[in-house]
């Protein structure tokens, strides 16, 4: 059973735990469920499931990647399940993807149990895995990135310092002049105050911030995500722009996101828009 907020609970009847371990950083568990297949949790929180990961990962990657005219270098903060890296690999122009994952045990778990999520992305020649603290990586790297995907645990976790304007300022030192980041904000039902705080922090640091929403069954809620940039505006792309870029880049095999959906991701209900602003 998952508890997204006090007074709220949901779960997957018939779930069977197939693996568990306590790493130096967190408790990792893998569950087999009748509803979503294999899924994994960190400290009891749902992270990724085989049955619906494509909803989250496609939204976290493709709107940002397509907004960029020619992304070459991408950075995934967290992302040890390999799902974000897999989606980035669908863009042949992306030459290098760095996955900065804190916990080596998450990578081992994904390689053993979540092949349907990463589909070999963790060991792809265009992907470099960096194990350790993401903030330390940002402080020491000389690389510059066109895309950054925040595929981290929530702000009330060991990743808390990465969700702050102070970290965004440090992050900007490794961003290319034309760059965009994507970040998950949390549940529109259960984490709205936290999401609004994150949006405010992004707007303090970036000129253009847009919020997207998609229902993710594993999270039991409409899930909010943000795109932030000083130069790129993904929400302004027309359907024909998305169609052309998908075709030109040869991106195929998507199961959720496409040109027809693009504008709809940014079409939030009025009340939700007001609360986030």
N, C-alpha and C positions, 0 to 999 in steps of 0.2 A: 504494500500500500504506500502511496506517495501523498505527502502533505504539502501542497504548494503554498499554503497559507494557513494560519490558525482558523479552525472551523471549516476547513475544506480538505477533502480526502478523495482519492480515486485510485483505481488499481486495475490489475489484469487477472481475473480469476483463472486459476489453473496454471499460473506461472510456476516454473520449476527452476531452482538455482542450479546452474551447471558448473560454476567456478566462482571462487572468491579468494581474495588475498588482501592483506594489509601491507601496503607499501610504506616507505618512510613518509609519504606525503598524504595518503588518503586510503580509504577502504574501497576496493574495486570488486564489483560483483557482476557476473554475467547470468542472465535469466533467459530461459526459453519460454515463450508465451504463445498461446494459441492465436492471439490477436495480431501480434506484430513480429512474431518470430524471435530471434535472438536480440536481446538488448542489453546494454550495460549501464551500470549506475556507479556514481562516485559519491561516497559518503551518504548513500541512500537516495541520491537525486538522479532522475533519469537523464541520460546524456544522448544516446543514439540507439535507434532500433533499425534492424534490417528492413522491416516492413514499411517504414515511412521516412527514412533518413533523407531520401531524395527531395522531399518537400523543403526541409530546412536548408540542406546544403546547396541546392540549386538556387534558392532565393538569396542565400548569403554570398554566392559567388558570381552568378551570371549578370545580374543587373549592373553590378559594379564593373565587371570585366568588359561588358559591352559599352558602357559609358566611356571607357577609356579608348582613345583612337588607336593605340598600338601598345598594349601592355607587354612588357618583356620580363620584368622581375616581380615576383609575388612572395609575400610573407604571410604565413599562417601562424598566429599566436595560439598555442594550444593545438587542437586538431589532431591529437594522437590517434584517433580512429581512422584517419586517412581520407575521410569523406570529402573534405574541402579540397585537399590536394588532388583527389580524383577529378573533381569538377574543373579545377584550374587546368589540369592536363588536357581537357577537351579543347582548349584554345591553343592551337599549334604555335602561335606567335610568342607564347610565354616560354622563355628559354630556361628559366630557373625558378624553382619554388623552394623556399626554405620553410620547413615546419619546425617551429621552436616549441617543443613539448617539454614541460617540466618533469614528467614522470616516465621513466623508461619502462616501468611496469605496464603503463597504459599501452605503449607501443607493442609490447610483448603480448598483451591480452588481445589487441586488435589483430595481430598477425595470426594468432591461434584461433580466434573465434569469429572475427568480423571480416572475413575475406569478401563477403558479398557487399560490404560497405566500401572498403578501400580498393578492391579489385586490383591489387598489385601496386597501387600508387605509392605506398610507403617505400618500395624498393625500386621505383622507376629511376632511370638515369637522370632525368631532369629535376628530381626531388632530392634535396639535402635535408637530413634530419639533424637537428641540433637539440641535444638533451640538456636541460637546465633551465634556469630562471630566465624568462623572456626579457625582463627589465635589464638584466646583465648583458644579454645578447644585444639589445638596442644600444647599450652604453659602449659596447666594444666593437661592433661591426663597422666596416667601411663601405658596405654595400648600400645601394639606394634602390628603393622599391616603388613600383607603380601601383601596386595593390597590396592592401593589408587586410586580412580577415581575422577578426577577433573571435576565435572559436574556443573560448575559454569557459571555465566554470563561472557561476554568477558572481556579482560583486561582493556578496556576503560570504566569501570563501578566501582561500589563500591568494587568489588573483585580484583582490580588492584594489591594490595600488595601481593596477593597470587600467582602471576605469576612472581616472582622475585627470583634470586639466593639466596637472603637473606632468603626468606621464605623456599626455598628448603633445606637450611642448617638446619633450625629449624625443618622442616618436617622429616629430616633424624634421628632426635632424637627419633621419634616414629615408625620408620620402623624396622621390623625384619631384621636379617642379610641377608636373601634372600627375597627380596621384589621388587615389580614393581609398577610403577604408570602409569596411562593413562591420557592423557590430550587432549582436543580438541584445535586446533590451529586456526581454521577459514577457510575462503574460499580461495581456490587456485586462484580464479580470482580477488577477491575484497580485500583480507586481506593478500596478500603474504608477504609484507614487515614485517607486524606484526608477521606472522607465522615464518618467518626466524629469527626474534629477539627472539621469544620464544624458537625455537630450539637451538639457540646459548646459551641461558641461561641454558637450560637443559644439554647441552653438557659440560658446565662449571662445572656442579654439579654431573653428573652421567657418568659412564664409557661407558654405552651402551644406545644409543638413536636411535630409528627407527621411521620413519614417515609412516603412512598409509593414504589412501585416499578412500573415497566412496562418490557417488553422493547421496545427501539427498534432496529430492524434496522440503521440507519445507524451506530449506535454499537457494534454487535456484542455487545450485552450487556444484562442486566437493568440498567436505569438508575434511580438513586435521586433522589428529589426531596423537599424538605421544605416544610412549611407552618408558619409561626410567627406567633403573636399573643399579646397579653396578655389578650384577651377572647373570641376566637372559637376554636371547636374543630371543624374540618371533619370529623374522624374520627367525631364523635358523631352526625352526621346519619344519620337512618334513610332507607331507600329511599323511603318515601312522602314524606319531606321534600324529597328531591332531585327526585322526580317533580313535586311541586306547584310547586316554585320554577322548574323548567325550563318547565313549562306556563304559569305565571303571567307569566313574563318573555318567553315566546315564543321561547325558544332552540331552534333546530332545525338540522337539517343536519349534526349531529355524526357523525363516522365511527368514533370509538373510545369516548369517554366517554359513559356514561349512568347512570341511577339504579341499574341492576342491577350495574354495575361498581364503583360508588363505594366500597363497603365493602371490596371486594377489593383496591383499590389500597393500602390500609393493612394488609393481611394479610400481613406479612412472615414468612418462615420463622423459627423460634425462634432458631436459631443466628445468623442475621443480626441479629435484634433484640438479642440479647445483645452482639454485637460493636459495635453502634451505641450501646449504652448504657454 
